[in-house]
Amino acid sequence: MIGRELKLITGNANIQLAREISNALGVDLCDTAVERFNDGEIQVRIRETVRGADVFVIQPTSPPVNDHLMELLIIIDALRRASAQQVIAVIPYYGYGRQDRKHTGRVPITARLVANLIETAGADRVLTMDLHAGQIQGFFNLPVDNLRSDPIFAAYYREAGTDFEETVVVSPDVGGTARARIFAEQLDLPLAVLEKRRPPEGGTEVKVMRVIGDVTGKKVIVIDDIVSSGKTLIQAAQTLLDHGASEVSACCTHGVFSPGALEALEHSSLKKIVATNTICYQDAEKSDFVEYVSVGEHLAKTIRQIFEYKSVSHLFPHY
């Protein structure tokens, strides 16, 4: 379409990733100020015209989740009022994604509430990565592209010269088996699964695990979408070593690393964690224990496909 323009805007959630996407696309970030009033309210000023443009707002709703979510909503509203043609919310990490259903009485489905807020603010489309639950896509009444990180991790381990003959992929729970299987198939590796069970007395702190599959003498890669407190991962690593694994490392899409998590993980039996940079976490970036793999180019290619009305699934086929 003649005259269409692609523009990029970022909030404060992950400016570094936004710059990587900007460099990959060869498109400068819009001159935007996302600041605070004295009482803490968010103030957004877009200092250049966006009239008639397709604007991609790069803003993961990562910790502090509420601040970054409000920034996203206010930026979208500002763009709508500035006559942008389309507003696409690029949310590499979708906060509140773990509250996707009623698992007990009198609890909210916050993932749906956030979807409603993003739609109400005026987004035309959402681009995200590794939603915690696939059904969140159905919470929106607009197109949602949910990219997967497994091709990125597969490429990383190939380039790292991993000894695949001595390696096995492990899912940390039964619910993550599909994700782990797709990753294992790309590297032609065997798969094992950890089954978690609560003690008979109904305790909540300690969980009993058993390994479904053979990990004896193997180097194990535990793959998960989110690492927050790290407790499950720490216990998983020890359980795998107790069952004969020679070493255990992990890869995760979203390194949330809640307070105290990184220190606990560093002192655990895990060798290292490979994470994407969907979340900006400065302490982890300074640590030798966490190795980051960028998703900037991955997202940039997808943004270009969306802008040019081309197939996203063709670019990143589903296995």
C-alpha positions as CSV (number, residue, x, y, z in Angstrom):
1,M,0.0,0.0,0.0
2,I,1.5,3.3,-1.1
3,G,2.4,5.7,1.7
4,R,2.2,3.2,4.6
5,E,4.9,3.8,7.2
6,L,6.2,1.5,9.9
7,K,7.0,3.1,13.2
8,L,8.4,1.6,16.5
9,I,7.7,2.9,20.0
10,T,8.9,1.5,23.3
11,G,8.0,2.0,27.0
12,N,10.5,1.5,29.8
13,A,10.1,-2.3,30.2
14,N,12.9,-3.5,27.8
15,I,14.5,-0.6,26.0
16,Q,17.5,-2.7,25.1
17,L,15.4,-5.3,23.2
18,A,13.5,-2.5,21.5
19,R,16.8,-1.1,20.2
20,E,17.8,-4.5,18.9
21,I,14.5,-4.7,17.0
22,S,15.0,-1.2,15.7
23,N,18.6,-2.0,14.5
24,A,17.4,-5.2,12.8
25,L,14.6,-3.4,10.9
26,G,16.6,-0.3,10.2
27,V,13.8,1.8,11.7
28,D,14.5,4.4,14.4
29,L,12.5,4.3,17.6
30,C,9.9,7.1,17.8
31,D,10.9,10.1,20.0
32,T,8.7,9.3,23.0
33,A,8.8,10.3,26.6
34,V,7.3,7.8,29.1
35,E,7.6,9.6,32.5
36,R,5.9,9.9,35.9
37,F,4.1,12.8,37.5
38,N,5.0,13.6,41.1
39,D,2.2,11.3,42.4
40,G,3.4,8.4,40.3
41,E,0.9,8.6,37.5
42,I,2.3,7.8,34.1
43,Q,2.7,10.5,31.5
44,V,3.3,9.7,27.8
45,R,4.3,12.2,25.1
46,I,4.9,11.2,21.5
47,R,7.1,13.9,20.1
48,E,6.6,13.1,16.4
49,T,3.7,12.4,14.1
50,V,2.3,8.9,13.8
51,R,-0.8,9.9,11.7
52,G,-1.6,7.1,9.3
53,A,1.3,4.9,10.4
54,D,1.4,1.3,11.5
55,V,2.9,1.6,15.0
56,F,4.4,-1.4,16.8
57,V,4.6,-0.8,20.6
58,I,7.4,-2.9,22.1
59,Q,6.5,-3.4,25.8
60,P,6.7,-6.7,27.7
61,T,4.5,-6.6,30.8
62,S,7.4,-7.8,33.0
63,P,8.1,-6.8,36.6
64,P,7.0,-4.4,37.9
65,V,4.1,-5.8,36.0
66,N,1.4,-3.2,36.9
67,D,3.7,-0.3,35.9
68,H,4.6,-1.8,32.6
69,L,1.1,-2.9,31.8
70,M,-0.2,0.7,32.4
71,E,2.6,2.1,30.3
72,L,1.5,-0.2,27.4
73,L,-2.2,0.8,27.8
74,I,-1.5,4.5,27.9
75,I,0.9,4.4,24.9
76,I,-1.8,2.6,22.9
77,D,-4.4,5.1,23.9
78,A,-2.0,8.0,22.9
79,L,-1.4,6.5,19.5
80,R,-5.2,6.0,18.9
81,R,-5.8,9.7,19.8
82,A,-2.9,10.7,17.5
83,S,-4.6,9.0,14.5
84,A,-2.3,6.0,14.0
85,Q,-3.6,3.7,11.3
86,Q,-2.9,0.5,13.2
87,V,-1.5,-0.2,16.7
88,I,0.2,-3.5,17.2
89,A,1.2,-4.4,20.8
90,V,4.4,-6.3,20.8
91,I,4.4,-8.1,24.2
92,P,7.3,-10.5,24.3
93,Y,6.4,-11.5,27.9
94,Y,2.7,-11.5,28.7
95,G,2.3,-10.7,32.4
96,Y,-0.6,-12.3,34.4
97,G,-0.5,-15.2,31.9
98,R,-0.3,-17.8,34.7
99,Q,-3.8,-16.8,35.9
100,D,-5.6,-18.3,32.8
101,R,-8.4,-20.3,34.4
102,K,-10.3,-20.9,37.7
103,H,-8.4,-23.6,39.4
104,T,-10.5,-23.1,42.6
105,G,-13.4,-21.0,43.7
106,R,-13.6,-17.2,43.9
107,V,-10.5,-16.4,41.9
108,P,-10.2,-14.2,38.8
109,I,-9.1,-15.1,35.3
110,T,-6.6,-12.2,35.1
111,A,-5.1,-13.2,31.7
112,R,-8.6,-12.6,30.2
113,L,-8.9,-9.3,32.1
114,V,-5.6,-8.1,30.7
115,A,-6.7,-9.1,27.2
116,N,-9.8,-7.0,27.6
117,L,-7.8,-4.0,28.8
118,I,-5.5,-4.2,25.8
119,E,-8.4,-4.4,23.4
120,T,-10.2,-1.5,25.1
121,A,-7.1,0.6,24.9
122,G,-7.3,0.3,21.1
123,A,-4.8,-2.4,20.0
124,D,-5.5,-3.9,16.6
125,R,-3.2,-6.9,16.9
126,V,-0.9,-8.6,19.5
127,L,2.5,-10.2,19.0
128,T,3.8,-12.2,21.9
129,M,6.1,-15.1,22.6
130,D,5.5,-18.4,24.4
131,L,2.3,-17.7,26.2
132,H,2.1,-19.7,29.4
133,A,-1.2,-21.1,28.2
134,G,-2.2,-21.3,24.5
135,Q,-5.8,-20.6,25.3
136,I,-4.9,-17.0,26.1
137,Q,-5.0,-16.4,22.3
138,G,-8.7,-17.1,22.5
139,F,-9.2,-14.4,25.1
140,F,-8.7,-11.8,22.4
141,N,-11.1,-10.8,19.7
142,L,-8.2,-9.6,17.5
143,P,-5.3,-11.4,15.8
144,V,-2.7,-12.8,18.2
145,D,0.7,-14.1,16.9
146,N,2.2,-16.4,19.6
147,L,5.8,-17.0,18.6
148,R,7.8,-20.0,19.9
149,S,11.3,-19.9,21.3
150,D,12.2,-23.5,20.6
151,P,13.8,-22.7,17.2
152,I,16.0,-20.1,18.9
153,F,17.1,-22.6,21.6
154,A,17.7,-25.3,19.1
155,A,19.9,-23.1,17.0
156,Y,21.8,-22.1,20.2
157,Y,22.6,-25.7,21.2
158,R,23.7,-26.6,17.6
159,E,26.1,-23.6,17.5
160,A,27.3,-24.4,21.0
161,G,28.6,-27.8,19.7
162,T,26.5,-29.8,22.2
163,D,27.2,-33.5,22.4
164,F,23.8,-34.7,21.3
165,E,24.6,-38.4,21.8
166,E,24.9,-37.8,25.5
167,T,22.0,-35.4,26.0
168,V,18.4,-35.8,26.9
169,V,15.6,-33.1,27.0
170,V,13.4,-33.0,30.2
171,S,10.1,-31.4,30.8
172,P,9.8,-30.1,34.4
173,D,6.2,-31.2,34.6
174,V,3.6,-33.2,32.6
175,G,2.0,-29.9,31.4
176,G,5.1,-28.9,29.6
177,T,5.6,-32.1,27.7
178,A,4.4,-30.8,24.4
179,R,6.8,-27.9,24.5
180,A,9.7,-30.2,25.4
181,R,8.8,-32.7,22.8
182,I,8.9,-30.1,20.0
183,F,12.3,-28.9,21.2
184,A,13.6,-32.5,21.4
185,E,12.4,-33.4,17.9
186,Q,14.3,-30.4,16.4
187,L,17.5,-31.7,17.9
188,D,16.6,-35.4,17.5
189,L,17.0,-36.0,21.2
190,P,15.3,-38.4,23.6
191,L,12.7,-37.0,26.0
192,A,12.0,-37.5,29.7
193,V,9.4,-36.0,31.9
194,L,9.3,-35.1,35.6
195,E,6.1,-36.0,37.4
196,K,5.3,-33.9,40.5
197,R,3.1,-35.0,43.3
198,R,2.2,-33.4,46.5
199,P,2.7,-35.3,49.7
200,P,-0.3,-37.3,51.0
201,E,-0.9,-34.9,53.8
202,G,-1.5,-32.1,51.3
203,G,1.7,-30.1,52.0
204,T,2.4,-27.2,49.7
205,E,6.2,-26.7,50.1
206,V,7.7,-30.1,49.3
207,K,6.8,-31.9,46.2
208,V,7.7,-35.5,45.4
209,M,9.1,-36.1,41.9
210,R,9.8,-39.1,39.8
211,V,11.5,-39.3,36.4
212,I,9.6,-40.8,33.5
213,G,12.4,-41.8,31.1
214,D,16.1,-42.7,31.2
215,V,18.6,-39.9,32.2
216,T,21.4,-42.2,33.6
217,G,24.8,-40.9,32.5
218,K,23.2,-38.1,30.4
219,K,23.6,-34.4,30.2
220,V,20.1,-33.0,30.8
221,I,18.5,-29.9,29.4
222,V,15.4,-28.9,31.3
223,I,13.2,-26.6,29.1
224,D,10.5,-24.4,30.5
225,D,8.6,-21.2,29.6
226,I,9.0,-19.2,32.8
227,V,11.5,-19.3,35.7
228,S,10.3,-17.1,38.6
229,S,11.1,-18.3,42.1
230,G,13.2,-21.2,40.7
231,K,12.1,-23.6,43.4
232,T,10.7,-26.2,40.9
233,L,13.8,-26.0,38.8
234,I,16.1,-26.4,41.7
235,Q,14.3,-29.5,42.9
236,A,14.1,-30.9,39.4
237,A,17.9,-30.6,39.0
238,Q,18.6,-32.4,42.2
239,T,16.0,-35.1,41.4
240,L,17.6,-35.7,38.0
241,L,21.1,-36.0,39.5
242,D,19.8,-38.4,42.1
243,H,18.5,-40.5,39.1
244,G,21.9,-40.7,37.5
245,A,22.1,-37.6,35.3
246,S,25.7,-36.4,34.9
247,E,24.8,-32.7,34.8
248,V,21.7,-30.6,34.5
249,S,21.3,-27.2,32.8
250,A,18.1,-25.4,31.9
251,C,16.7,-23.1,29.2
252,C,13.7,-20.8,29.6
253,T,12.0,-18.2,27.5
254,H,11.1,-15.8,30.3
255,G,13.6,-15.2,33.1
256,V,11.4,-13.5,35.6
257,F,13.8,-14.2,38.5
258,S,11.8,-13.0,41.5
259,P,13.7,-11.6,44.5
260,G,16.2,-14.1,45.8
261,A,15.7,-16.5,42.9
262,L,18.9,-15.9,41.1
263,E,21.0,-16.4,44.2
264,A,19.2,-19.6,45.0
265,L,19.6,-21.0,41.5
266,E,23.3,-20.1,41.5
267,H,23.8,-22.1,44.6
268,S,21.8,-25.1,43.4
269,S,23.1,-28.1,41.5
270,L,22.2,-26.5,38.1
271,K,25.1,-25.9,35.8
272,K,23.6,-22.9,34.0
273,I,20.5,-21.3,32.6
274,V,20.0,-20.2,29.1
275,A,17.3,-17.6,28.7
276,T,16.0,-15.2,26.1
277,N,16.0,-11.4,26.6
278,T,12.2,-11.0,26.6
279,I,12.6,-9.6,30.1
280,C,15.3,-7.1,31.1
281,Y,16.8,-8.2,34.4
282,Q,20.1,-6.5,35.0
283,D,21.3,-8.7,37.9
284,A,21.0,-11.8,35.7
285,E,22.7,-10.0,32.8
286,K,25.7,-9.5,35.1
287,S,25.8,-13.1,36.2
288,D,27.9,-15.8,34.5
289,F,25.3,-18.3,35.5
290,V,22.7,-17.0,33.1
291,E,23.4,-16.8,29.4
292,Y,21.1,-14.7,27.3
293,V,20.0,-15.5,23.7
294,S,18.4,-12.5,21.9
295,V,15.0,-12.7,20.3
296,G,15.4,-9.2,18.7
297,E,16.0,-10.5,15.2
298,H,13.2,-13.1,15.6
299,L,10.7,-10.4,16.5
300,A,12.0,-8.0,13.9
301,K,11.4,-10.5,11.1
302,T,7.9,-11.1,12.4
303,I,7.2,-7.4,12.6
304,R,8.3,-7.0,9.0
305,Q,6.0,-9.9,7.9
306,I,3.0,-8.3,9.7
307,F,3.7,-4.9,8.2
308,E,4.0,-6.3,4.7
309,Y,0.8,-8.5,5.1
310,K,2.9,-11.6,4.7
311,S,2.5,-15.0,6.4
312,V,4.0,-15.2,9.9
313,S,3.6,-19.0,10.1
314,H,5.5,-19.3,6.8
315,L,8.4,-17.5,8.4
316,F,8.4,-19.6,11.6
317,P,6.6,-22.9,10.6
318,H,4.9,-24.9,13.4
319,Y,6.5,-28.3,13.8
